[in-house]
Amino acid sequence: MLSTKIEKALNQQVLLEAESSQVYLAMASWAEVQGYEGIGGFLYKHSDEERMHMLKLVKFINERGGHAVIPALKQPAPKYTGIKALFQQVLDHEIHVSSEINKLVDICLKEKDYTTHNFLQWYVSEQIEEEALARKIMDKLKLIGDDKAGHYMFDRDLATIQA
C-alpha cells in the first residue's frame, strides 16, 4: 500500500511524464512542418516513449492501492527558434526530469518504501540514457554550427537514432 506522500509524489511524476510527452509532440510537429522529417520522427517516437513512462507509473500507482490521477495539461509552445535551441530545451528538460526522479527516490528511502524505490530504479537508469542521448545530440549540433548542409545530414542521421 502506498503512503499518501508517495502517492502524491508519484502522481506529480505522472504529470511530468505527460507534460514531457506533450512537449515532445509539439516539437515533433514543429520540426515536421519545418521540413525536418528525421527530427520530427525522432521526437514523435520520443513523445510516445514518454507517454509509456507515464502509463507505467499510472499502472504501478493503481496496482499498489493508490489512485493515479490523469492530469490536465497546458499547451506546449507551438514554435521554436531553431533545432539547436529545441534540443537544448530537450536536454534541459531531461536534466529536470532526472532531478525529479531523484527526489522521488529520496522520498521512498525516507518513507522506507523499498518496493516503490525498486520500481523507480528503472526510471533512474532510463534518465541516464535520456540525458546521454540529449548530450550526444547537442555535441553534434555544436560541431555543425549554422551549416545548412550539416543540418540536412543531421536530420537524416537522427531518423536512424532510437529515441
N, C-alpha and C positions, 0 to 999 in steps of 0.2 A: 504494500500500500504506500502511495506517495504522500509525503507530508505536504501540507498546504503551501509551504515556502518553495519546495521543489516543484510542485505542480505549477505554481505561478511562474517560476523561472523557466521551466520547460515551455510553457505557453508563450513566454516572451521570445524564446528561441524559435518557436513556430512562426511567430510574426516576422522575425528577422529573416528566416529562410524564405518565407512567402514574398517578402519585400525584395529579397535578392533575385528570386525568380522573375518578378515583375520588372525590376531594373534591367536585368539582362535581356529580357524580352523586348523592352523598349529600345535598348542599344542595338539588338539584332535587327529590328525593324528599320531603325535609322541607317545602319550600315548597308542593309539591303537596298534601300532607296538611293543611297549614295553610289551604288554600283559595286560595293564590296561584298560580293556573294560569299566568298570564303569566310570573311569575318562574320557576316550575318549568320551563316550556317553554324560556325563555331559557337556564337552567342546563343542561337536557338537551342543548341544541344546543352549549353551551359545552363540556360534557363530551365530546361527540363530536368537537369540533374538537381538543381536547387529545389525544385518542386518535389522531387523524390526525397530529398533530405527532410523537407517539411512533412511529407506523408509518413516517413519513418518515425518521426517524433510524435505525430498525431496517434499513430497506432500504439506506440510504446506507452504514452500517457494513458490512453484508454485501457490497455491491457493491464496496467499497474493499478487500476482502480481510480484513476483520475478522470478528468473530463477535458479533453482537448477542445480548445475554443478556436474556431476558424475566424481570423481577424478580417476586419475591413482594411483595405489598402489604399494608400494615397497614390495618385497618378504619378508615375516617374517622369522625369524630364523627357520630352519628345525629341529634342535636338542636342547635338554635341558639336563642339568646335573643331573636332578632328579625331583621327584614330589614336594619336598619341595621348591626348587628353582623356579619351574614352578609356583606354587601357590603364592609364594612371588611376582613374576612378575605380576600375576593376581591382587593381592591386590594393588601393586604399581600403576598399570595401572588404576584401578578403582578410586584410590585417585586422579590421574592426571585428569581423565575424570570429576570427581566431581568439581575439581578446574576450569576446562574449562567451565563447565556448569554455575558455579557461576559467572565467568567473563562475560559470555553471558547475564545472568540475570542482572548484573550490567549495561551493555551497554544498555539494554532495558529500565531500570529505568532512566538512564541519557538521553536517547532519547525520553522518555515519550511514549514508545510503549507498552502500557499495554496489548494489545491483544497478542503480542509475549511473554510478561512477563507471562501472564496467561498460555499460551501454554507450556512454559518451566517449569512450576511448576510440571508437570508430570515427567519430567526428573530429577528434584531435588529430588522428592520422590523416583524415581527409583534408583538413585545413593545411597541414604541412604541404601536401601535394598541390592544393589550390594556390597557395602563396608562391610556391616554387614555379608553377606554371606561369602565373602572372608576372613574376620577376623575369623569367626567361623571355616572355613576350616583350616586356619593357626594354630589356637589354637589346633585343633585335631592333626594336623601333629606334632606340638611341643610335645604333650603328647606321641605320638607314637615313636618319635625319629627315630632310624635306624632299628627298629624291623620289619623284613620281614613279619612276620605273621600279625603284625599290619597294614602294608601297604596293605596286601591282604584283610584284613577286611575293611580297609578304602576304597579301590577300590570298594568293594561290597556295602558298605554303600552309597557311592557317587552316585551309579547308581539309588538310590531311592530319592535323593535330587533334587528338581526342580531348574533349572538354573535361 
